[in-house]
Amino acid sequence: MINPKGDILYVNGRTGRFLEPAPGLGGMNVFDMAREELNYELSGAVHKAQTTSEPVVMDNVKLRVEAGMQLLRLTVKPLVNEGESLAGLLLVVFEEQPTPRKLRQNKAPTAPDAQVQALEKELQYTKHRLQTTIEEMESSLEELKSTNEELQSANEELQSTNEEAMTNKEEMQSLNEELMTLNMQYLSKTEELSQAANDMKNLLDATEIATIFLDHDLVIKRFTPPVHRIVPLLPSDVGRPITHFASSLRYDNLAQDLRQVLDRLTPIEANIQTTQGEWYAMRVLPYRTLDNYISGAVITFTDITALKTLEAQTQESNRFAESIVESMREPLLVLDADQRVLAISGAFAQLFGLDAAAIKGQSLRELDGGAWRQPALRLRLQEALENPDQPFEDFAYSADFPGAGPRRLRLYGRALVSHGAQTGRLLLGVENKTAG
């Protein structure tokens, strides 16, 4: 067994099995060991087997022996499927063939004839190798031409690809600059939005207005801390429906009002008291985005407990004042800013023959069939109401009253003030100067 260079690696035993390298032969070249007349056939067979990767068999190869000539069968077989350790090796086999007696008893040729035969054989072998080499070179040349064309085509494609890559690089650089500009704009907008969010949070916290933001399904999106006084909400309750929570409001129509606002887009306002006695002005409005899209509802609760307390105190004071006026023995009226009767004394009703309960809430101009409609009186009352520090006294007034007849009166009046503040009310007193 030899490698493609002809170096002997293994020898062939009689059993046909591959043995270890024979002592003294491993690494030697087979062409140096073979007899001279076998060099051409052996070299040609090895070259052909190496080129075609197919077994090469040469019959009737002549070998000169002592008795004459001996015919051999030369076989060179590439070891393709014999395992990785034998890959690339060639198996060389010499087999004896039956030799005719005439050829076997043929004596060795003389030296000149042998030299001529050797030269002829070498010439034939050289011609054969030359032809093979020419064909291989032509084939290689065609392959090189084809490869060169492919390389030129690949080079052109690479140049085109390189130009496209350069163009793409310029576009990417331009796009990168645009992205950097957009990124800076987004960073600026993000800072503005963050500042706006901080301002909005501080604004809501500073106003102490309880606010709940809901979506279309009445699910809580956000709320301000003061809400916990009305609805016990925690930060983890964001994302739950508002209808799942019980409030301290004495009001059962909150869910109905929310749906009505979402359906009709009309705000709803109401003053509601809690179970703790606090009062809140509730407003339910649709949540509008910047592009005027309705994305839910907003509930605000403004604490008006102090206002309600003051209102109750004012009403109580008014009732107390009315009771005082009504119990006075002098003819007195209490008018509001529109000169409507708020309170009337019994003496005034008796003097003009009026029903005290029936005239409350009526305009002064409508009393007694319009007997109090004189423009001078209206102007004087308006001046007194606008200037609390300038009351009027002894205002002469004469008229024919349906229930009392002609009367000559002396009127006086002043604006009522509470704790230094105007109340929008006017006290009108009457003195009867009619003779007899």
HUPEVEN-V609970 format. One record per pair of residues at least 12 apart in sequence whose ideal C-beta (glycine too) atoms are under 10 Angstrom apart, sorted by the first residue. I is the first residue (numbers start at 1). J is the second residue. Records with the same first field share a line. If there is no record, write none. Layout:
I = J ; J
This chain:
1 = 18 ; 19 ; 21 ; 30 ; 77 ; 79 ; 82 ; 86 ; 89 ; 90 ; 91 ; 92 ; 93
2 = 28 ; 29 ; 30 ; 31 ; 42 ; 46 ; 76 ; 89 ; 90 ; 91 ; 92
3 = 30 ; 50 ; 88 ; 89 ; 90
4 = 46 ; 47 ; 49 ; 50 ; 78 ; 88 ; 89 ; 90
5 = 29 ; 30 ; 31 ; 46
6 = 28 ; 29 ; 30 ; 31 ; 32 ; 33 ; 34 ; 42 ; 43 ; 46 ; 90 ; 92
7 = 25 ; 26 ; 27 ; 28 ; 29 ; 30 ; 31 ; 32 ; 89
8 = 21 ; 22 ; 25 ; 26 ; 27 ; 28 ; 29 ; 30 ; 32 ; 33 ; 92
9 = 21 ; 25 ; 26 ; 27 ; 28 ; 30 ; 86 ; 89 ; 90
10 = 22 ; 25 ; 26 ; 86 ; 89 ; 91 ; 92
11 = 25 ; 26 ; 92
12 = 91 ; 92 ; 93 ; 94
16 = 93
18 = 79 ; 82 ; 86 ; 89 ; 91
30 = 42 ; 43 ; 46 ; 90 ; 92
31 = 43 ; 46
34 = 63 ; 92 ; 94
35 = 63 ; 64 ; 65
36 = 64 ; 114 ; 118 ; 122
37 = 61 ; 62 ; 63 ; 64 ; 114 ; 117 ; 118 ; 121
38 = 61 ; 62 ; 63 ; 64 ; 72 ; 74 ; 94
39 = 118 ; 121 ; 122 ; 125
40 = 61 ; 118 ; 121 ; 122 ; 123 ; 124 ; 125 ; 126 ; 128 ; 129
41 = 56 ; 58 ; 61 ; 62 ; 63 ; 72 ; 74 ; 76 ; 121 ; 125
42 = 58 ; 61 ; 74 ; 76 ; 92 ; 94
43 = 125 ; 129
44 = 56 ; 58 ; 74 ; 76 ; 124 ; 125 ; 128 ; 129 ; 132
45 = 57 ; 58 ; 61 ; 74 ; 75 ; 76 ; 77 ; 90 ; 92
46 = 74 ; 76 ; 78 ; 90 ; 92
47 = 76 ; 128 ; 129 ; 132 ; 133
48 = 76 ; 128 ; 132
49 = 75 ; 76 ; 77 ; 78 ; 90 ; 91 ; 92
50 = 76 ; 78 ; 88 ; 90
51 = 132 ; 136
52 = 78
53 = 78 ; 80
54 = 76 ; 77 ; 78 ; 80
55 = 75 ; 76 ; 77 ; 78 ; 80 ; 90 ; 91 ; 93
56 = 74 ; 75 ; 76 ; 77 ; 78 ; 90
57 = 73 ; 74 ; 75 ; 76 ; 77 ; 93 ; 95
58 = 72 ; 73 ; 74 ; 75 ; 76
59 = 71 ; 72 ; 73 ; 74 ; 75 ; 95 ; 97
60 = 72 ; 73 ; 74 ; 97 ; 99 ; 103
61 = 73 ; 74 ; 94 ; 95 ; 97
62 = 99 ; 103 ; 106 ; 117 ; 121
63 = 94 ; 96 ; 99
64 = 106 ; 108 ; 109 ; 114
65 = 99 ; 104 ; 108
66 = 108
67 = 99 ; 104 ; 105 ; 106 ; 107
68 = 99 ; 101 ; 102 ; 103 ; 104 ; 105 ; 106 ; 107 ; 108
69 = 99 ; 100 ; 102 ; 103 ; 104 ; 105 ; 106 ; 107 ; 108
70 = 96 ; 97 ; 99 ; 103 ; 104
71 = 95 ; 96 ; 97 ; 98 ; 99 ; 100 ; 103 ; 104
72 = 93 ; 94 ; 95 ; 96 ; 97 ; 99
73 = 93 ; 94 ; 95 ; 96 ; 97
74 = 92 ; 93 ; 94 ; 95
75 = 91 ; 92 ; 93 ; 94 ; 95
76 = 90 ; 91 ; 92 ; 93
77 = 89 ; 90 ; 91 ; 92 ; 93
78 = 90 ; 91
79 = 91
201 = 224
203 = 224
204 = 222 ; 223 ; 224 ; 225 ; 226
205 = 224 ; 225 ; 226
207 = 224 ; 226 ; 300 ; 302
208 = 224 ; 225 ; 226 ; 229 ; 302 ; 303
209 = 224 ; 226 ; 227 ; 280 ; 281 ; 283 ; 300 ; 301 ; 302 ; 303
210 = 223 ; 224 ; 225 ; 226 ; 227 ; 228 ; 229 ; 230 ; 231 ; 233 ; 280 ; 282 ; 299 ; 300 ; 301 ; 302 ; 303
211 = 223 ; 224 ; 225 ; 226 ; 227 ; 283 ; 298 ; 299 ; 300 ; 301 ; 302
212 = 224 ; 227 ; 230 ; 231 ; 233 ; 242 ; 258 ; 284 ; 297 ; 298 ; 299 ; 300 ; 301
213 = 238 ; 287 ; 295 ; 296 ; 297 ; 298 ; 299
214 = 241 ; 242 ; 258 ; 261 ; 262 ; 284 ; 287 ; 295 ; 296 ; 297 ; 298 ; 299
215 = 239 ; 241 ; 262 ; 287 ; 295 ; 296 ; 297
216 = 262 ; 287 ; 294 ; 295 ; 296 ; 297
217 = 241 ; 242 ; 243 ; 262 ; 296
218 = 240 ; 241 ; 242 ; 243 ; 244 ; 254 ; 255 ; 258 ; 259 ; 262 ; 296 ; 297
219 = 238 ; 239 ; 240 ; 241 ; 242 ; 243 ; 244 ; 296
220 = 233 ; 237 ; 238 ; 239 ; 240 ; 241 ; 242 ; 244 ; 245 ; 296
221 = 238 ; 239 ; 287 ; 295 ; 296 ; 298
222 = 238 ; 298
223 = 235 ; 237 ; 238 ; 242 ; 299
224 = 300 ; 301
226 = 301 ; 302 ; 303
227 = 247 ; 299 ; 300 ; 301
229 = 248 ; 274 ; 276 ; 278 ; 280 ; 301 ; 303
230 = 245 ; 247 ; 248 ; 249 ; 272 ; 274 ; 276 ; 278 ; 280 ; 282 ; 299 ; 301 ; 303
231 = 245 ; 246 ; 247 ; 248 ; 249 ; 254 ; 299 ; 301
232 = 245 ; 246 ; 247 ; 248
233 = 245 ; 247
241 = 255
242 = 254 ; 255 ; 258 ; 297 ; 299
243 = 255 ; 258
247 = 272 ; 274 ; 275 ; 301
248 = 272 ; 273 ; 274 ; 275 ; 276 ; 278 ; 280
249 = 270 ; 272 ; 273 ; 274 ; 275 ; 278 ; 280 ; 282 ; 301
250 = 272 ; 273 ; 274 ; 275 ; 277
251 = 270 ; 271 ; 272 ; 273 ; 274 ; 280 ; 282
253 = 268 ; 270 ; 272
254 = 268 ; 270 ; 272 ; 282 ; 284 ; 299
256 = 268
257 = 269 ; 270 ; 282 ; 284 ; 297 ; 299
258 = 284 ; 296 ; 297 ; 299
259 = 297
260 = 284 ; 297
261 = 283 ; 284 ; 285 ; 286 ; 287 ; 294 ; 296 ; 297 ; 298 ; 299
262 = 284 ; 286 ; 287 ; 294 ; 296 ; 297
263 = 286
264 = 286
265 = 285 ; 286 ; 288 ; 294 ; 297
266 = 284 ; 285 ; 286
267 = 283 ; 284 ; 285 ; 286 ; 297 ; 298
268 = 282 ; 283 ; 284 ; 285 ; 297 ; 299
269 = 281 ; 282 ; 283 ; 284 ; 285 ; 300
270 = 282 ; 283 ; 284
271 = 302 ; 304 ; 307 ; 308
272 = 301 ; 304
273 = 304 ; 305 ; 308
274 = 301 ; 305
276 = 305
277 = 305 ; 308 ; 309
278 = 301 ; 303 ; 304 ; 305 ; 308
279 = 301 ; 302 ; 303 ; 304 ; 305 ; 306 ; 307 ; 308 ; 309 ; 311 ; 312
280 = 300 ; 301 ; 302 ; 303 ; 304 ; 305 ; 308
281 = 300 ; 301 ; 302 ; 303 ; 304 ; 307 ; 308
282 = 299 ; 300 ; 301 ; 302 ; 304
283 = 298 ; 299 ; 300 ; 301 ; 302
284 = 297 ; 298 ; 299 ; 300
285 = 297 ; 298 ; 299 ; 300
286 = 298
314 = 418 ; 423
317 = 418 ; 423
318 = 334 ; 342 ; 343 ; 423 ; 425
319 = 343
321 = 334 ; 342 ; 343 ; 416 ; 418 ; 423 ; 425 ; 427
322 = 334 ; 342 ; 343 ; 344 ; 345 ; 360
323 = 343
324 = 343 ; 345
325 = 342 ; 343 ; 344 ; 345 ; 346 ; 348 ; 427
326 = 343 ; 344 ; 345 ; 346 ; 347 ; 348 ; 349 ; 356
327 = 345 ; 346 ; 347
328 = 343 ; 345 ; 346 ; 347 ; 348 ; 429
329 = 345 ; 346 ; 347 ; 350
330 = 345 ; 347 ; 348 ; 351 ; 429 ; 430 ; 431
331 = 344 ; 345 ; 346 ; 347 ; 348 ; 349 ; 350 ; 351 ; 352 ; 409 ; 411 ; 428 ; 429 ; 430 ; 431 ; 432
332 = 344 ; 345 ; 346 ; 347 ; 348 ; 413 ; 427 ; 428 ; 429 ; 430
333 = 345 ; 348 ; 349 ; 359 ; 364 ; 367 ; 372 ; 411 ; 413 ; 426 ; 427 ; 428 ; 429 ; 430
334 = 360 ; 416 ; 425 ; 426 ; 427 ; 428
335 = 363 ; 364 ; 381 ; 384 ; 385 ; 413 ; 416 ; 424 ; 425 ; 426 ; 427 ; 428
336 = 361 ; 363 ; 385 ; 423 ; 424 ; 425 ; 426
337 = 382 ; 385 ; 386 ; 415 ; 422 ; 423 ; 424 ; 425 ; 426
338 = 363 ; 364 ; 424
339 = 363 ; 364 ; 365 ; 372 ; 377 ; 378 ; 381 ; 382 ; 385 ; 426 ; 428
340 = 359 ; 360 ; 361 ; 362 ; 363 ; 364 ; 365 ; 366
341 = 354 ; 356 ; 359 ; 360 ; 361 ; 362 ; 363 ; 364 ; 366 ; 367 ; 428
342 = 360 ; 361 ; 425 ; 426
343 = 356 ; 360 ; 425 ; 427
344 = 356 ; 357 ; 358 ; 359 ; 360 ; 362 ; 367
345 = 429 ; 430
347 = 430 ; 432
348 = 367 ; 428 ; 429 ; 430
349 = 403
350 = 404
351 = 401 ; 403 ; 404 ; 407 ; 409 ; 430 ; 432 ; 434
352 = 367 ; 368 ; 371 ; 372 ; 401 ; 402 ; 403 ; 404 ; 405 ; 407 ; 430 ; 432
353 = 368 ; 401 ; 402 ; 403 ; 404 ; 405
354 = 367 ; 368 ; 401 ; 402 ; 403 ; 404
355 = 403
364 = 377 ; 378 ; 381 ; 426 ; 428
365 = 377 ; 378
367 = 401 ; 402 ; 403
368 = 399 ; 400 ; 401 ; 402 ; 403 ; 404 ; 407
369 = 399 ; 400 ; 401 ; 402 ; 403
370 = 399 ; 402
371 = 397 ; 398 ; 399 ; 400 ; 401 ; 402 ; 403 ; 404 ; 406 ; 407
372 = 397 ; 399 ; 401 ; 411 ; 428
373 = 399
374 = 397 ; 398 ; 399
376 = 395 ; 396 ; 397
377 = 395 ; 397 ; 399 ; 411 ; 413 ; 428
380 = 392 ; 395 ; 397 ; 411 ; 413
381 = 395 ; 411 ; 413 ; 415 ; 426 ; 428
382 = 426
383 = 413 ; 415
384 = 412 ; 413 ; 414 ; 415 ; 426 ; 427 ; 428
385 = 413 ; 414 ; 415 ; 416 ; 422 ; 423 ; 424 ; 425 ; 426
386 = 415 ; 422
387 = 414 ; 415
388 = 414 ; 415 ; 416 ; 417 ; 420 ; 421 ; 422 ; 423 ; 426
389 = 414 ; 415 ; 417
390 = 414 ; 415
391 = 412 ; 413 ; 414 ; 415 ; 426 ; 427
392 = 411 ; 412 ; 413 ; 414 ; 428
393 = 410 ; 411 ; 412 ; 413 ; 414 ; 429
394 = 410 ; 411 ; 412 ; 431 ; 433
395 = 409 ; 410 ; 411 ; 412 ; 413 ; 428
396 = 408 ; 409 ; 410 ; 411 ; 433
397 = 409 ; 410 ; 411 ; 430 ; 433
398 = 433 ; 434
404 = 432 ; 434
405 = 434
406 = 434
407 = 430 ; 432 ; 433 ; 434
408 = 431 ; 432 ; 433 ; 434 ; 435
409 = 429 ; 430 ; 431 ; 432 ; 433 ; 434
410 = 429 ; 430 ; 431 ; 432 ; 433
411 = 428 ; 429 ; 430 ; 431
412 = 427 ; 428 ; 429 ; 430 ; 431
413 = 426 ; 427 ; 428 ; 429 ; 430
414 = 426 ; 427 ; 428 ; 429
415 = 427
